Amino acid sequence: MTPALVATAVDDPAGLVGLLSEAGLPTEDVTEPGRVFLRYATEGGEFVGIGGFEPLGPAVLLRSIAVVPAHRGHGIGRSITADLMGRARQRGAADAFAFTTEERTFLAALGFRRVERAEAPDAVLATRQATGLCSASAVLWRKETGR
Ligand SMILES: CC(C)(COP(=O)(O)OP(=O)(O)OC[C@H]1O[C@@H](n2cnc3c(N)ncnc32)[C@H](O)[C@@H]1OP(=O)(O)O)[C@@H](O)C(=O)NCCC(=O)NCCS
């Protein structure tokens, strides 16, 4: 069962750095403008994870999805991703992209498919994740937000 989560916008992304670094995710650019971050808690108020995206017009770049280690394996990553996809769709983005450093990723279980960079809009390829924070060998994933 997908857990019900309560999402709150993060005003101070610097506070996310600890969890992101522990999860092995990029932190260098989190305080730069043009990024949306949310923190997720259970209905009882327990902090369970974070997620974010960069709005890029008709697409978004999903990023910074991390679940508190003790809460992994219970559908929270799936739930956070679904919430981010819904927010992207509400903003008019038809496609979500994400970079991962590994070929095996939970995004595949969520219906994302691996794509070549040529399949991504220029705006995605111009993000800091694409140009520097993720290595050239990073894997790119895509899923329509309405699916
Ligand atoms: C990856 C992460 C967000 C998954 O969160 P989670 O709450 O444990 O994931 P869920 O329980 O929602 O799992 C959803 C699906 O992904 C699969 N999955 C989870 N982690 C996986 C992994 N590392 N590799 C491949 N599949 C994985 C699960 O088996 C599940 O599939 P199923 O529904 O078909 O059984 C979490 O492990 C994490 O924070 N990792 C460190 C940061 C990170 O790697 N973030 C991803 C950046 S894209």
The ligand as a Gaussian input file, in Angstrom:
#p B3LYP/6-31G(d) Opt

LIG

0 1
 C       15.932000       5.072000      -4.009000
 C       15.011000       5.412000      -2.824000
 C       14.479000       6.830000      -2.953000
 C       13.846000       4.405000      -2.854000
 O       12.937000       4.738000      -1.810000
 P       12.044000       3.607000      -1.147000
 O       11.005000       4.274000      -0.311000
 O       12.895000       2.598000      -0.486000
 O       11.392000       2.951000      -2.447000
 P        9.977000       2.233000      -2.574000
 O        9.760000       1.374000      -1.354000
 O        8.929000       3.246000      -2.875000
 O       10.204000       1.288000      -3.825000
 C        9.544000       1.506000      -5.059000
 C       10.013000       0.457000      -6.048000
 O       11.400000       0.676000      -6.360000
 C       12.148000      -0.515000      -6.139000
 N       13.461000      -0.083000      -5.628000
 C       13.715000       0.551000      -4.456000
 N       15.030000       0.826000      -4.352000
 C       15.622000       0.332000      -5.484000
 C       16.960000       0.327000      -5.977000
 N       17.965000       0.895000      -5.269000
 N       17.198000      -0.259000      -7.166000
 C       16.194000      -0.812000      -7.906000
 N       14.881000      -0.818000      -7.483000
 C       14.619000      -0.263000      -6.297000
 C       11.356000      -1.277000      -5.116000
 O       11.623000      -2.664000      -5.204000
 C        9.938000      -0.959000      -5.515000
 O        9.551000      -1.752000      -6.619000
 P        8.199000      -2.619000      -6.566000
 O        7.107000      -1.659000      -6.166000
 O        8.079000      -3.129000      -7.959000
 O        8.457000      -3.647000      -5.512000
 C       15.767000       5.243000      -1.466000
 O       16.355000       3.972000      -1.408000
 C       16.854000       6.299000      -1.264000
 O       16.592000       7.346000      -0.666000
 N       18.083000       5.996000      -1.752000
 C       19.195000       6.932000      -1.673000
 C       18.989000       8.125000      -2.614000
 C       18.724000       7.730000      -4.059000
 O       19.355000       6.831000      -4.607000
 N       17.742000       8.422000      -4.676000
 C       17.338000       8.162000      -6.039000
 C       17.830000       9.219000      -6.940000
 S       17.020000       9.043000      -8.507000

